Every structure is written in C-alpha cells, then in structure tokens.
C-alpha cells in the first residue's frame, strides 16, 4: 500500500523556480521593482524579451 505523503505534489521540471539570481540595485531601483511586481514581473519580462542577434556580438 502506498503511503500518503501529504503536501503539494512537485511541479514539473520546466515550472520549477530553483535557480536563485542575485543582482545589485540602488534602494530606489529595488523599490521600483517591488512596485512593478517584483520577481514575477521580472520573470515575465525576461520570457517576453527578444534574444539579441548572435551575429552582432
């Protein structure tokens, strides 16, 4: 008989947020990031951003 482990089931690999990133900001920029939506806002902006042309690098 399988044991009920309780809790939330694990998310699929593609949905896990398990890589922390540290950036340095001024207090003003940190406050603005918070007003804009914090980490969720930043993740969405990164997802929607176009990649730079590799030929220009």
mmCIF file of the C-alpha atoms, coordinates in Angstrom:
data_MODEL
# 
_entry.id   MODEL 
# 
loop_
_atom_site.group_PDB 
_atom_site.id 
_atom_site.type_symbol 
_atom_site.label_atom_id 
_atom_site.label_alt_id 
_atom_site.label_comp_id 
_atom_site.label_asym_id 
_atom_site.label_entity_id 
_atom_site.label_seq_id 
_atom_site.pdbx_PDB_ins_code 
_atom_site.Cartn_x 
_atom_site.Cartn_y 
_atom_site.Cartn_z 
_atom_site.occupancy 
_atom_site.B_iso_or_equiv 
_atom_site.pdbx_formal_charge 
_atom_site.auth_seq_id 
_atom_site.auth_comp_id 
_atom_site.auth_asym_id 
_atom_site.auth_atom_id 
_atom_site.pdbx_PDB_model_num 
ATOM 1  C CA . UNK A 1 1  ? 0.000  0.000  0.000   1.00 0.00 ? 1  UNK A CA 1 
ATOM 2  C CA . UNK A 1 2  ? 1.380  3.420  -0.986  1.00 0.00 ? 2  UNK A CA 1 
ATOM 3  C CA . UNK A 1 3  ? 1.774  5.956  1.783   1.00 0.00 ? 3  UNK A CA 1 
ATOM 4  C CA . UNK A 1 4  ? 0.086  9.348  1.505   1.00 0.00 ? 4  UNK A CA 1 
ATOM 5  C CA . UNK A 1 5  ? 2.987  11.786 1.813   1.00 0.00 ? 5  UNK A CA 1 
ATOM 6  C CA . UNK A 1 6  ? 0.719  14.819 2.108   1.00 0.00 ? 6  UNK A CA 1 
ATOM 7  C CA . UNK A 1 7  ? 1.531  18.274 0.881   1.00 0.00 ? 7  UNK A CA 1 
ATOM 8  C CA . UNK A 1 8  ? 1.595  19.648 -2.605  1.00 0.00 ? 8  UNK A CA 1 
ATOM 9  C CA . UNK A 1 9  ? 2.758  17.439 -5.474  1.00 0.00 ? 9  UNK A CA 1 
ATOM 10 C CA . UNK A 1 10 ? 6.076  18.511 -7.039  1.00 0.00 ? 10 UNK A CA 1 
ATOM 11 C CA . UNK A 1 11 ? 5.936  20.816 -10.071 1.00 0.00 ? 11 UNK A CA 1 
ATOM 12 C CA . UNK A 1 12 ? 7.183  19.599 -13.441 1.00 0.00 ? 12 UNK A CA 1 
ATOM 13 C CA . UNK A 1 13 ? 10.866 20.324 -14.122 1.00 0.00 ? 13 UNK A CA 1 
ATOM 14 C CA . UNK A 1 14 ? 10.076 23.164 -16.564 1.00 0.00 ? 14 UNK A CA 1 
ATOM 15 C CA . UNK A 1 15 ? 7.996  25.010 -13.952 1.00 0.00 ? 15 UNK A CA 1 
ATOM 16 C CA . UNK A 1 16 ? 10.407 24.799 -11.016 1.00 0.00 ? 16 UNK A CA 1 
ATOM 17 C CA . UNK A 1 17 ? 11.953 28.046 -9.831  1.00 0.00 ? 17 UNK A CA 1 
ATOM 18 C CA . UNK A 1 18 ? 15.111 26.650 -8.323  1.00 0.00 ? 18 UNK A CA 1 
ATOM 19 C CA . UNK A 1 19 ? 17.943 28.861 -9.613  1.00 0.00 ? 19 UNK A CA 1 
ATOM 20 C CA . UNK A 1 20 ? 18.445 31.949 -7.447  1.00 0.00 ? 20 UNK A CA 1 
ATOM 21 C CA . UNK A 1 21 ? 19.878 35.055 -9.115  1.00 0.00 ? 21 UNK A CA 1 
ATOM 22 C CA . UNK A 1 22 ? 21.352 37.952 -7.153  1.00 0.00 ? 22 UNK A CA 1 
ATOM 23 C CA . UNK A 1 23 ? 21.533 41.467 -8.602  1.00 0.00 ? 23 UNK A CA 1 
ATOM 24 C CA . UNK A 1 24 ? 22.702 44.708 -7.040  1.00 0.00 ? 24 UNK A CA 1 
ATOM 25 C CA . UNK A 1 25 ? 20.300 47.650 -7.159  1.00 0.00 ? 25 UNK A CA 1 
ATOM 26 C CA . UNK A 1 26 ? 20.017 51.038 -5.545  1.00 0.00 ? 26 UNK A CA 1 
ATOM 27 C CA . UNK A 1 27 ? 17.275 51.426 -2.940  1.00 0.00 ? 27 UNK A CA 1 
ATOM 28 C CA . UNK A 1 28 ? 15.258 53.428 -5.470  1.00 0.00 ? 28 UNK A CA 1 
ATOM 29 C CA . UNK A 1 29 ? 15.509 50.699 -8.113  1.00 0.00 ? 29 UNK A CA 1 
ATOM 30 C CA . UNK A 1 30 ? 14.618 47.987 -5.607  1.00 0.00 ? 30 UNK A CA 1 
ATOM 31 C CA . UNK A 1 31 ? 11.538 49.961 -4.565  1.00 0.00 ? 31 UNK A CA 1 
ATOM 32 C CA . UNK A 1 32 ? 10.557 50.434 -8.207  1.00 0.00 ? 32 UNK A CA 1 
ATOM 33 C CA . UNK A 1 33 ? 10.985 46.721 -8.916  1.00 0.00 ? 33 UNK A CA 1 
ATOM 34 C CA . UNK A 1 34 ? 8.680  45.985 -5.981  1.00 0.00 ? 34 UNK A CA 1 
ATOM 35 C CA . UNK A 1 35 ? 6.052  48.423 -7.307  1.00 0.00 ? 35 UNK A CA 1 
ATOM 36 C CA . UNK A 1 36 ? 6.277  46.875 -10.777 1.00 0.00 ? 36 UNK A CA 1 
ATOM 37 C CA . UNK A 1 37 ? 5.523  43.399 -9.449  1.00 0.00 ? 37 UNK A CA 1 
ATOM 38 C CA . UNK A 1 38 ? 8.806  42.074 -8.111  1.00 0.00 ? 38 UNK A CA 1 
ATOM 39 C CA . UNK A 1 39 ? 10.175 38.708 -9.224  1.00 0.00 ? 39 UNK A CA 1 
ATOM 40 C CA . UNK A 1 40 ? 7.001  37.684 -11.088 1.00 0.00 ? 40 UNK A CA 1 
ATOM 41 C CA . UNK A 1 41 ? 7.154  40.883 -13.179 1.00 0.00 ? 41 UNK A CA 1 
ATOM 42 C CA . UNK A 1 42 ? 10.836 40.367 -13.902 1.00 0.00 ? 42 UNK A CA 1 
ATOM 43 C CA . UNK A 1 43 ? 10.368 36.718 -14.918 1.00 0.00 ? 43 UNK A CA 1 
ATOM 44 C CA . UNK A 1 44 ? 7.588  37.699 -17.335 1.00 0.00 ? 44 UNK A CA 1 
ATOM 45 C CA . UNK A 1 45 ? 9.710  40.467 -18.895 1.00 0.00 ? 45 UNK A CA 1 
ATOM 46 C CA . UNK A 1 46 ? 12.598 38.038 -19.409 1.00 0.00 ? 46 UNK A CA 1 
ATOM 47 C CA . UNK A 1 47 ? 10.279 35.480 -21.012 1.00 0.00 ? 47 UNK A CA 1 
ATOM 48 C CA . UNK A 1 48 ? 8.902  38.087 -23.456 1.00 0.00 ? 48 UNK A CA 1 
ATOM 49 C CA . UNK A 1 49 ? 12.257 39.681 -24.302 1.00 0.00 ? 49 UNK A CA 1 
ATOM 50 C CA . UNK A 1 50 ? 13.736 39.019 -27.716 1.00 0.00 ? 50 UNK A CA 1 
ATOM 51 C CA . UNK A 1 51 ? 17.153 37.399 -27.797 1.00 0.00 ? 51 UNK A CA 1 
ATOM 52 C CA . UNK A 1 52 ? 19.924 39.566 -29.263 1.00 0.00 ? 52 UNK A CA 1 
ATOM 53 C CA . UNK A 1 53 ? 21.217 38.673 -32.716 1.00 0.00 ? 53 UNK A CA 1 
ATOM 54 C CA . UNK A 1 54 ? 24.182 36.369 -32.279 1.00 0.00 ? 54 UNK A CA 1 
ATOM 55 C CA . UNK A 1 55 ? 25.878 37.915 -35.342 1.00 0.00 ? 55 UNK A CA 1 
ATOM 56 C CA . UNK A 1 56 ? 26.161 41.301 -33.597 1.00 0.00 ? 56 UNK A CA 1 
ATOM 57 C CA . UNK A 1 57 ? 28.111 40.017 -30.606 1.00 0.00 ? 57 UNK A CA 1 
# 
